[in-house]
Amino acid sequence: MVVLHPHIYWSQTNNSVSLRVDLNSAENVIVEYDKQSVSVFASIERDTKKEYAFTLELFEEIDTPSCKHRVSPRAIDITLSKHSDKTEFWSRLTETTEKRPWLHVDFDKFRSGDDTSTDDEDERDGGIQDFKSRDIPDNIMDRFRAKRRPPSVEFAKMYLFGYNMMMSTGFSFVFITLFSGFLDSEIMISNLLTVHRFMKFLVITAFLEVIHNATGLVKGGIFPTILQCSGRFIITMLVVEYGPTQLLNNVPLYHLYFVWSCVEIVRYPLYMFTTIDYNIYPLVWLRYNLWIGLYPAGFILEIAVMYSSLPHFHRSIGFMIPGTNMDAAIVIGLALRLYMVAFLFGCVVLLRHMWKQRKRKLNESWNLLQKKRIKMN
């Protein structure tokens, strides 16, 4: 396996050097500190496993017992404590002047050596101070301004937060409406009709998540997202919309929509808070444990709904496909049978993906929770 090199962003204060290793959802993180070097190993498991590693020979010696690191969903943050005898600004990070394309200055956190602010001021500013433009040649500052895009990053976060809030609200409405039907059986059918109209909007809107993955707006496997969105689209927009009218009186369909809403009233709020880097462990636990029962139940109900629609699609409705002698309903019925076979394969892929995600996400969230408790104590 080829070991890759991550991008590293560094900054410094009088007493410490900060490294931000740009790795999303890193696992098996090992950080080793030596007298004048730091080594990092990590891996990322998504569709395939990738390993990352590097060693930095530092400009000056560091106080290894005081060094520390923190693993977040977006990066590995390392704090190197400068040796007490050498608390002065380093002219560079590494021992040699060799150019390294993966090493960058973190301008958001960098402080110039001429900065005379006190430590108390550092704490009020969160340890972050603007790097003064007079310390950087104009051409470098121009390049920096061209590359720096905080407004677009903030806009992306606002968009994702709004999208997940909208979907969370929509599925909450579906959940409450269907749940009320369980309490009063006389309104179940009318509730299902109401929910179906709303569900069509939610299912079509969910295809934005494929675009989110394809464009890199969010990190994740695009194939499982396509499987889930296309499966729900076929059920809602094809089987139910163009199938027999009895489906809207169908108990499996009622329970299927309810199972979908149970999954999403946890998933979308979790994603909503994740966009603002807010870790809520109970939500993470629910998201990566509830699916163990809900996903198989949903798969069985989807098969039941599709199977109950087959007799309708195998009867001729007199609508011929242009240029052929084939009845459209019969063709759709045959395609649906083939899809049901492929659907079983997709279920296995999706369950395996979720099982891998479960282990990784629960570990990440639990570690963040424990570190937060340690800081509070």
C-alpha positions as a LaTeX table, in Angstrom:
\begin{tabular}{lrrr}
\hline
Residue & $x$ (\AA) & $y$ (\AA) & $z$ (\AA) \\
\hline
Met1 & 0.00 & 0.00 & 0.00 \\
Val2 & 1.32 & 3.45 & $-0.95$ \\
Val3 & 1.71 & 5.76 & 2.04 \\
Leu4 & 0.45 & 9.27 & 1.24 \\
His5 & 1.50 & 12.66 & 2.60 \\
Pro6 & $-1.19$ & 15.00 & 4.02 \\
His7 & $-1.17$ & 18.78 & 3.77 \\
Ile8 & 0.13 & 20.49 & 6.92 \\
Tyr9 & $-0.56$ & 24.06 & 8.07 \\
Trp10 & 1.69 & 25.57 & 10.75 \\
Ser11 & 1.74 & 28.66 & 12.96 \\
Gln12 & 3.58 & 29.75 & 16.11 \\
Thr13 & 3.51 & 31.89 & 19.23 \\
Asn14 & 6.34 & 32.75 & 21.62 \\
Asn15 & 5.97 & 29.44 & 23.45 \\
Ser16 & 4.56 & 26.94 & 21.00 \\
Val17 & 4.20 & 25.78 & 17.41 \\
Ser18 & 0.83 & 24.57 & 16.07 \\
Leu19 & 0.41 & 22.04 & 13.28 \\
Arg20 & $-2.90$ & 21.31 & 11.59 \\
Val21 & $-2.79$ & 18.06 & 9.62 \\
Asp22 & $-5.54$ & 18.29 & 7.02 \\
Leu23 & $-7.13$ & 14.83 & 7.29 \\
Asn24 & $-10.88$ & 14.27 & 7.52 \\
Ser25 & $-12.11$ & 11.42 & 9.73 \\
Ala26 & $-8.62$ & 10.12 & 10.51 \\
Glu27 & $-8.29$ & 6.80 & 12.35 \\
Asn28 & $-5.50$ & 4.90 & 14.13 \\
Val29 & $-3.68$ & 8.19 & 14.78 \\
Ile30 & $-0.17$ & 7.86 & 16.22 \\
Val31 & 1.88 & 10.96 & 17.07 \\
Glu32 & 5.47 & 10.56 & 18.30 \\
Tyr33 & 7.59 & 13.42 & 19.65 \\
Asp34 & 11.38 & 13.40 & 19.64 \\
Lys35 & 13.92 & 15.95 & 20.82 \\
Gln36 & 13.84 & 17.85 & 17.52 \\
Ser37 & 11.25 & 16.06 & 15.39 \\
Val38 & 7.62 & 14.95 & 15.25 \\
Ser39 & 6.21 & 11.91 & 13.41 \\
Val40 & 2.58 & 11.22 & 12.54 \\
Phe41 & 0.80 & 8.16 & 11.20 \\
Ala42 & $-2.92$ & 7.93 & 10.42 \\
Ser43 & $-5.34$ & 6.10 & 8.15 \\
Ile44 & $-8.69$ & 6.86 & 6.52 \\
Glu45 & $-11.19$ & 4.13 & 5.72 \\
Arg46 & $-13.95$ & 4.97 & 3.28 \\
Asp47 & $-14.43$ & 2.93 & 0.13 \\
Thr48 & $-10.73$ & 1.96 & 0.33 \\
Lys49 & $-8.17$ & 2.26 & 3.09 \\
Lys50 & $-5.53$ & 4.99 & 2.71 \\
Glu51 & $-2.52$ & 5.47 & 4.98 \\
Tyr52 & $-0.77$ & 8.79 & 5.67 \\
Ala53 & 2.57 & 9.41 & 7.39 \\
Phe54 & 5.28 & 12.03 & 7.73 \\
Thr55 & 8.23 & 13.07 & 9.90 \\
Leu56 & 9.30 & 16.67 & 10.38 \\
Glu57 & 12.83 & 17.56 & 11.47 \\
Leu58 & 12.21 & 20.78 & 13.36 \\
Phe59 & 14.07 & 24.08 & 13.38 \\
Glu60 & 14.73 & 23.96 & 17.14 \\
Glu61 & 14.36 & 21.52 & 20.03 \\
Ile62 & 10.96 & 21.00 & 21.66 \\
Asp63 & 9.80 & 20.08 & 25.15 \\
Thr64 & 8.39 & 16.62 & 24.36 \\
Pro65 & 6.48 & 16.00 & 27.66 \\
Ser66 & 4.46 & 19.18 & 27.11 \\
Cys67 & 3.53 & 18.43 & 23.51 \\
Lys68 & $-0.01$ & 17.26 & 22.80 \\
His69 & $-2.43$ & 16.55 & 19.98 \\
Arg70 & $-6.18$ & 16.39 & 19.37 \\
Val71 & $-8.05$ & 14.44 & 16.70 \\
Ser72 & $-11.21$ & 16.10 & 15.33 \\
Pro73 & $-13.48$ & 15.01 & 12.46 \\
Arg74 & $-11.76$ & 17.53 & 10.17 \\
Ala75 & $-8.08$ & 17.49 & 11.16 \\
Ile76 & $-5.33$ & 16.44 & 13.57 \\
Asp77 & $-4.25$ & 19.44 & 15.67 \\
Ile78 & $-0.77$ & 19.20 & 17.19 \\
Thr79 & 0.76 & 21.63 & 19.69 \\
Leu80 & 4.55 & 21.54 & 20.05 \\
Ser81 & 5.93 & 23.27 & 23.12 \\
Lys82 & 9.16 & 25.15 & 22.49 \\
His83 & 12.04 & 24.33 & 24.80 \\
Ser84 & 12.09 & 26.67 & 27.79 \\
Asp85 & 15.60 & 27.86 & 26.90 \\
Lys86 & 14.60 & 28.71 & 23.33 \\
Thr87 & 11.27 & 30.53 & 23.50 \\
Glu88 & 11.95 & 32.71 & 20.51 \\
Phe89 & 10.32 & 32.91 & 17.12 \\
Trp90 & 11.50 & 30.38 & 14.60 \\
Ser91 & 12.43 & 31.71 & 11.20 \\
Arg92 & 11.04 & 28.52 & 9.67 \\
Leu93 & 9.46 & 25.27 & 10.81 \\
Thr94 & 11.94 & 22.71 & 9.50 \\
Glu95 & 15.63 & 22.19 & 10.06 \\
Thr96 & 16.50 & 22.60 & 6.37 \\
Thr97 & 15.30 & 25.11 & 3.79 \\
Glu98 & 14.14 & 22.40 & 1.41 \\
Lys99 & 10.81 & 23.25 & $-0.24$ \\
Arg100 & 7.89 & 21.03 & 0.70 \\
Pro101 & 4.73 & 21.47 & $-1.42$ \\
Trp102 & 2.53 & 19.96 & 1.30 \\
Leu103 & 3.69 & 22.38 & 4.04 \\
His104 & 1.87 & 25.71 & 4.33 \\
Val105 & 1.72 & 28.66 & 6.72 \\
Asp106 & $-1.58$ & 28.87 & 8.61 \\
Phe107 & $-2.13$ & 32.60 & 8.11 \\
Asp108 & $-5.26$ & 32.60 & 10.25 \\
Lys109 & $-3.20$ & 31.70 & 13.34 \\
Phe110 & 0.27 & 32.96 & 12.52 \\
Arg111 & 1.86 & 35.68 & 14.65 \\
Ser112 & 4.84 & 37.75 & 13.61 \\
Gly113 & 7.99 & 37.86 & 15.71 \\
Asp114 & 7.55 & 41.61 & 16.27 \\
Asp115 & 4.19 & 41.12 & 17.97 \\
Thr116 & 4.48 & 42.41 & 21.54 \\
Ser117 & 1.02 & 41.54 & 22.87 \\
Thr118 & 0.82 & 39.85 & 26.26 \\
Asp119 & $-0.26$ & 36.31 & 27.06 \\
Asp120 & $-3.47$ & 37.67 & 28.59 \\
Glu121 & $-4.31$ & 39.26 & 25.25 \\
Asp122 & $-3.55$ & 35.94 & 23.58 \\
Glu123 & $-6.15$ & 34.21 & 25.73 \\
Arg124 & $-8.79$ & 36.84 & 25.02 \\
Asp125 & $-8.18$ & 36.39 & 21.29 \\
Gly126 & $-8.27$ & 32.61 & 21.59 \\
Gly127 & $-4.54$ & 32.42 & 20.83 \\
Ile128 & $-5.13$ & 33.70 & 17.30 \\
Gln129 & $-3.77$ & 36.95 & 15.97 \\
Asp130 & $-3.63$ & 38.32 & 12.45 \\
Phe131 & $-0.34$ & 38.05 & 10.66 \\
Lys132 & 0.75 & 41.58 & 9.80 \\
Ser133 & 1.00 & 42.28 & 6.11 \\
Arg134 & 4.15 & 44.36 & 6.56 \\
Asp135 & 6.01 & 41.16 & 7.48 \\
Ile136 & 5.18 & 39.55 & 4.13 \\
Pro137 & 6.26 & 40.72 & 0.69 \\
Asp138 & 3.39 & 42.20 & $-1.36$ \\
Asn139 & 3.46 & 39.49 & $-4.02$ \\
Ile140 & 3.07 & 36.75 & $-1.38$ \\
Met141 & 0.19 & 38.61 & 0.26 \\
Asp142 & $-1.52$ & 38.93 & $-3.13$ \\
Arg143 & $-1.20$ & 35.19 & $-3.68$ \\
Phe144 & $-2.50$ & 34.53 & $-0.17$ \\
Arg145 & $-5.55$ & 36.76 & $-0.68$ \\
Ala146 & $-6.30$ & 35.01 & $-3.95$ \\
Lys147 & $-6.21$ & 31.57 & $-2.35$ \\
Arg148 & $-7.98$ & 32.39 & 0.89 \\
Arg149 & $-11.73$ & 31.80 & 0.62 \\
Pro150 & $-13.31$ & 31.97 & 4.06 \\
Pro151 & $-16.58$ & 33.51 & 2.77 \\
Ser152 & $-17.20$ & 30.53 & 0.46 \\
Val153 & $-16.44$ & 28.09 & 3.30 \\
Glu154 & $-18.85$ & 29.90 & 5.59 \\
Phe155 & $-21.50$ & 29.99 & 2.85 \\
Ala156 & $-21.10$ & 26.23 & 2.31 \\
Lys157 & $-21.59$ & 25.62 & 6.04 \\
Met158 & $-24.66$ & 27.86 & 6.11 \\
Tyr159 & $-26.10$ & 26.11 & 3.06 \\
Leu160 & $-25.53$ & 22.61 & 4.49 \\
Phe161 & $-26.93$ & 23.67 & 7.86 \\
Gly162 & $-30.05$ & 25.07 & 6.15 \\
Tyr163 & $-30.46$ & 22.02 & 3.89 \\
Asn164 & $-30.24$ & 19.56 & 6.78 \\
Met165 & $-32.60$ & 21.70 & 8.88 \\
Met166 & $-35.16$ & 21.72 & 6.06 \\
Met167 & $-34.96$ & 17.94 & 5.57 \\
Ser168 & $-35.08$ & 17.39 & 9.34 \\
Thr169 & $-38.24$ & 19.50 & 9.59 \\
Gly170 & $-39.83$ & 17.68 & 6.64 \\
Phe171 & $-39.23$ & 14.20 & 7.99 \\
Ser172 & $-40.33$ & 15.30 & 11.47 \\
Phe173 & $-43.67$ & 16.31 & 9.92 \\
Val174 & $-43.89$ & 12.87 & 8.24 \\
Phe175 & $-43.04$ & 11.10 & 11.51 \\
Ile176 & $-45.60$ & 13.03 & 13.59 \\
Thr177 & $-48.35$ & 12.63 & 10.96 \\
Leu178 & $-47.85$ & 8.88 & 10.61 \\
Phe179 & $-47.43$ & 8.37 & 14.35 \\
Ser180 & $-50.80$ & 10.05 & 14.96 \\
Gly181 & $-52.32$ & 7.48 & 12.57 \\
Phe182 & $-51.17$ & 4.66 & 14.83 \\
Leu183 & $-53.10$ & 6.30 & 17.67 \\
Asp184 & $-56.26$ & 6.74 & 15.59 \\
Ser185 & $-56.73$ & 4.11 & 12.87 \\
Glu186 & $-59.60$ & 6.06 & 11.27 \\
Ile187 & $-57.22$ & 8.75 & 9.97 \\
Met188 & $-54.46$ & 6.39 & 8.76 \\
Ile189 & $-55.51$ & 6.46 & 5.09 \\
Ser190 & $-55.94$ & 10.24 & 4.92 \\
Asn191 & $-52.58$ & 10.65 & 6.69 \\
Leu192 & $-50.89$ & 8.37 & 4.15 \\
Leu193 & $-52.25$ & 10.45 & 1.26 \\
Thr194 & $-50.97$ & 13.64 & 2.91 \\
Val195 & $-47.55$ & 12.14 & 3.64 \\
His196 & $-47.17$ & 10.71 & 0.11 \\
Arg197 & $-47.53$ & 14.16 & $-1.47$ \\
Phe198 & $-44.93$ & 15.55 & 0.94 \\
Met199 & $-42.65$ & 12.53 & 0.58 \\
Lys200 & $-42.34$ & 13.10 & $-3.19$ \\
Phe201 & $-40.78$ & 16.50 & $-2.50$ \\
Leu202 & $-38.38$ & 15.10 & 0.11 \\
Val203 & $-37.27$ & 12.19 & $-2.09$ \\
Ile204 & $-36.52$ & 14.44 & $-5.08$ \\
Thr205 & $-34.74$ & 17.01 & $-2.90$ \\
Ala206 & $-32.54$ & 14.27 & $-1.38$ \\
Phe207 & $-30.78$ & 13.89 & $-4.75$ \\
Leu208 & $-28.91$ & 17.07 & $-3.81$ \\
Glu209 & $-26.88$ & 14.82 & $-1.49$ \\
Val210 & $-25.46$ & 13.04 & $-4.54$ \\
Ile211 & $-24.30$ & 16.44 & $-5.82$ \\
His212 & $-22.88$ & 17.29 & $-2.38$ \\
Asn213 & $-20.74$ & 14.13 & $-2.48$ \\
Ala214 & $-19.75$ & 14.46 & $-6.15$ \\
Thr215 & $-18.57$ & 18.06 & $-5.73$ \\
Gly216 & $-16.72$ & 17.40 & $-2.46$ \\
Leu217 & $-19.03$ & 19.67 & $-0.47$ \\
Val218 & $-19.35$ & 16.80 & 2.01 \\
Lys219 & $-17.07$ & 13.83 & 2.51 \\
Gly220 & $-18.51$ & 10.36 & 2.10 \\
Gly221 & $-19.15$ & 7.49 & $-0.26$ \\
Ile222 & $-21.17$ & 8.58 & $-3.28$ \\
Phe223 & $-22.25$ & 5.03 & $-4.23$ \\
Pro224 & $-24.24$ & 4.33 & $-1.01$ \\
Thr225 & $-25.88$ & 7.76 & $-1.37$ \\
Ile226 & $-26.95$ & 6.96 & $-4.95$ \\
Leu227 & $-28.31$ & 3.58 & $-3.83$ \\
Gln228 & $-30.45$ & 5.08 & $-1.09$ \\
Cys229 & $-31.76$ & 8.03 & $-3.12$ \\
Ser230 & $-32.55$ & 5.98 & $-6.24$ \\
Gly231 & $-34.26$ & 3.24 & $-4.21$ \\
Arg232 & $-36.59$ & 5.72 & $-2.54$ \\
Phe233 & $-37.22$ & 7.49 & $-5.84$ \\
Ile234 & $-38.29$ & 4.25 & $-7.55$ \\
Ile235 & $-40.68$ & 3.38 & $-4.71$ \\
Thr236 & $-42.23$ & 6.84 & $-4.38$ \\
Met237 & $-42.21$ & 8.25 & $-7.91$ \\
Leu238 & $-42.70$ & 5.05 & $-9.93$ \\
Val239 & $-44.22$ & 2.20 & $-7.93$ \\
Val240 & $-46.61$ & 4.26 & $-5.79$ \\
Glu241 & $-47.29$ & 7.12 & $-8.20$ \\
Tyr242 & $-47.99$ & 4.94 & $-11.27$ \\
Gly243 & $-48.90$ & 1.69 & $-9.54$ \\
Pro244 & $-52.33$ & 0.52 & $-8.38$ \\
Thr245 & $-54.37$ & 3.03 & $-6.39$ \\
Gln246 & $-54.75$ & 0.40 & $-3.66$ \\
Leu247 & $-51.12$ & 1.06 & $-2.69$ \\
Leu248 & $-52.20$ & 4.27 & $-1.00$ \\
Asn249 & $-54.33$ & 2.08 & 1.29 \\
Asn250 & $-51.38$ & $-0.27$ & 1.72 \\
Val251 & $-50.23$ & $-1.08$ & 5.26 \\
Pro252 & $-46.63$ & $-1.94$ & 4.19 \\
Leu253 & $-46.35$ & 1.48 & 2.47 \\
Tyr254 & $-47.58$ & 3.21 & 5.63 \\
His255 & $-44.99$ & 1.39 & 7.73 \\
Leu256 & $-42.27$ & 1.97 & 5.10 \\
Tyr257 & $-42.74$ & 5.75 & 5.18 \\
Phe258 & $-42.73$ & 5.59 & 8.98 \\
Val259 & $-39.43$ & 3.64 & 9.03 \\
Trp260 & $-37.85$ & 6.15 & 6.63 \\
Ser261 & $-38.93$ & 9.02 & 8.88 \\
Cys262 & $-37.53$ & 7.26 & 11.99 \\
Val263 & $-34.12$ & 7.06 & 10.27 \\
Glu264 & $-34.11$ & 10.63 & 9.02 \\
Ile265 & $-35.32$ & 12.46 & 12.15 \\
Val266 & $-32.01$ & 11.35 & 13.67 \\
Arg267 & $-29.73$ & 11.51 & 10.61 \\
Tyr268 & $-30.49$ & 15.05 & 9.45 \\
Pro269 & $-30.24$ & 16.75 & 12.88 \\
Leu270 & $-26.90$ & 14.97 & 13.37 \\
Tyr271 & $-25.60$ & 16.25 & 10.02 \\
Met272 & $-26.97$ & 19.70 & 10.81 \\
Phe273 & $-24.91$ & 19.97 & 13.99 \\
Thr274 & $-21.88$ & 18.34 & 12.35 \\
Thr275 & $-21.68$ & 21.21 & 9.84 \\
Ile276 & $-20.97$ & 23.58 & 12.74 \\
Asp277 & $-18.53$ & 21.12 & 14.37 \\
Tyr278 & $-20.85$ & 20.39 & 17.28 \\
Asn279 & $-20.56$ & 16.86 & 18.65 \\
Ile280 & $-23.73$ & 15.45 & 20.29 \\
Tyr281 & $-22.88$ & 11.89 & 21.31 \\
Pro282 & $-26.49$ & 10.69 & 21.96 \\
Leu283 & $-27.41$ & 11.68 & 18.39 \\
Val284 & $-24.33$ & 9.90 & 17.02 \\
Trp285 & $-25.18$ & 6.81 & 19.07 \\
Leu286 & $-28.78$ & 6.78 & 17.82 \\
Arg287 & $-27.74$ & 7.33 & 14.20 \\
Tyr288 & $-25.26$ & 4.45 & 14.17 \\
Asn289 & $-27.33$ & 1.99 & 16.21 \\
Leu290 & $-30.95$ & 2.52 & 15.15 \\
Trp291 & $-30.17$ & 1.58 & 11.55 \\
Ile292 & $-29.34$ & $-1.99$ & 12.65 \\
Gly293 & $-33.06$ & $-2.63$ & 13.05 \\
Leu294 & $-34.58$ & 0.05 & 10.82 \\
Tyr295 & $-32.60$ & $-0.59$ & 7.61 \\
Pro296 & $-33.48$ & $-4.32$ & 7.33 \\
Ala297 & $-37.10$ & $-3.50$ & 8.21 \\
Gly298 & $-37.13$ & $-0.86$ & 5.48 \\
Phe299 & $-35.66$ & $-3.26$ & 2.91 \\
Ile300 & $-38.32$ & $-5.88$ & 3.68 \\
Leu301 & $-41.11$ & $-3.30$ & 3.41 \\
Glu302 & $-39.74$ & $-1.96$ & 0.11 \\
Ile303 & $-39.76$ & $-5.48$ & $-1.34$ \\
Ala304 & $-43.34$ & $-5.97$ & $-0.06$ \\
Val305 & $-44.53$ & $-2.72$ & $-1.68$ \\
Met306 & $-42.84$ & $-3.51$ & $-5.01$ \\
Tyr307 & $-44.13$ & $-7.10$ & $-5.02$ \\
Ser308 & $-47.72$ & $-6.00$ & $-4.36$ \\
Ser309 & $-47.55$ & $-3.69$ & $-7.41$ \\
Leu310 & $-46.35$ & $-6.36$ & $-9.87$ \\
Pro311 & $-49.82$ & $-7.67$ & $-10.89$ \\
His312 & $-50.80$ & $-4.13$ & $-11.91$ \\
Phe313 & $-47.73$ & $-3.63$ & $-14.09$ \\
His314 & $-48.15$ & $-7.03$ & $-15.77$ \\
Arg315 & $-51.60$ & $-6.12$ & $-17.05$ \\
Ser316 & $-51.79$ & $-4.21$ & $-20.32$ \\
Ile317 & $-53.01$ & $-0.63$ & $-19.91$ \\
Gly318 & $-53.01$ & 0.10 & $-23.64$ \\
Phe319 & $-50.11$ & 2.56 & $-23.54$ \\
Met320 & $-47.56$ & 1.45 & $-26.12$ \\
Ile321 & $-43.92$ & 2.54 & $-26.15$ \\
Pro322 & $-43.50$ & 4.71 & $-29.28$ \\
Gly323 & $-41.86$ & 2.83 & $-32.18$ \\
Thr324 & $-42.43$ & $-0.61$ & $-30.60$ \\
Asn325 & $-45.23$ & $-3.10$ & $-30.00$ \\
Met326 & $-44.49$ & $-3.29$ & $-26.29$ \\
Asp327 & $-46.93$ & $-2.19$ & $-23.63$ \\
Ala328 & $-45.32$ & 0.28 & $-21.22$ \\
Ala329 & $-46.82$ & $-1.32$ & $-18.10$ \\
Ile330 & $-45.47$ & $-4.77$ & $-18.99$ \\
Val331 & $-41.99$ & $-3.36$ & $-19.64$ \\
Ile332 & $-42.06$ & $-1.53$ & $-16.29$ \\
Gly333 & $-43.16$ & $-4.75$ & $-14.57$ \\
Leu334 & $-40.24$ & $-6.71$ & $-16.05$ \\
Ala335 & $-37.80$ & $-3.92$ & $-15.16$ \\
Leu336 & $-39.17$ & $-3.89$ & $-11.62$ \\
Arg337 & $-38.51$ & $-7.63$ & $-11.24$ \\
Leu338 & $-34.91$ & $-7.13$ & $-12.37$ \\
Tyr339 & $-34.58$ & $-4.19$ & $-10.02$ \\
Met340 & $-35.81$ & $-6.31$ & $-7.09$ \\
Val341 & $-32.98$ & $-8.78$ & $-7.74$ \\
Ala342 & $-30.39$ & $-5.97$ & $-7.95$ \\
Phe343 & $-31.97$ & $-4.38$ & $-4.88$ \\
Leu344 & $-30.86$ & $-7.31$ & $-2.73$ \\
Phe345 & $-27.25$ & $-6.70$ & $-3.78$ \\
Gly346 & $-27.61$ & $-3.00$ & $-3.00$ \\
Cys347 & $-28.95$ & $-3.83$ & 0.47 \\
Val348 & $-25.81$ & $-5.84$ & 1.26 \\
Val349 & $-23.55$ & $-3.00$ & 0.02 \\
Leu350 & $-25.42$ & $-0.42$ & 2.09 \\
Leu351 & $-25.40$ & $-2.54$ & 5.25 \\
Arg352 & $-21.65$ & $-3.19$ & 4.96 \\
His353 & $-21.03$ & 0.53 & 4.45 \\
Met354 & $-23.08$ & 1.41 & 7.52 \\
Trp355 & $-21.33$ & $-1.19$ & 9.66 \\
Lys356 & $-17.92$ & 0.28 & 8.79 \\
Gln357 & $-19.23$ & 3.78 & 9.45 \\
Arg358 & $-20.70$ & 2.73 & 12.80 \\
Lys359 & $-17.40$ & 1.64 & 14.29 \\
Arg360 & $-15.50$ & 4.69 & 13.08 \\
Lys361 & $-18.09$ & 7.35 & 13.92 \\
Leu362 & $-18.88$ & 6.03 & 17.39 \\
Asn363 & $-15.16$ & 5.90 & 18.27 \\
Glu364 & $-14.59$ & 9.44 & 16.98 \\
Ser365 & $-17.57$ & 10.90 & 18.83 \\
Trp366 & $-16.73$ & 9.07 & 22.07 \\
Asn367 & $-13.11$ & 10.27 & 21.98 \\
Leu368 & $-14.25$ & 13.87 & 21.47 \\
Leu369 & $-16.68$ & 13.53 & 24.36 \\
Gln370 & $-14.00$ & 12.15 & 26.69 \\
Lys371 & $-11.55$ & 14.92 & 25.78 \\
Lys372 & $-14.23$ & 17.51 & 26.45 \\
Arg373 & $-14.88$ & 15.98 & 29.89 \\
Ile374 & $-11.16$ & 16.00 & 30.70 \\
Lys375 & $-10.93$ & 19.70 & 29.79 \\
Met376 & $-13.95$ & 20.54 & 31.94 \\
Asn377 & $-12.40$ & 18.74 & 34.92 \\
\hline
\end{tabular}
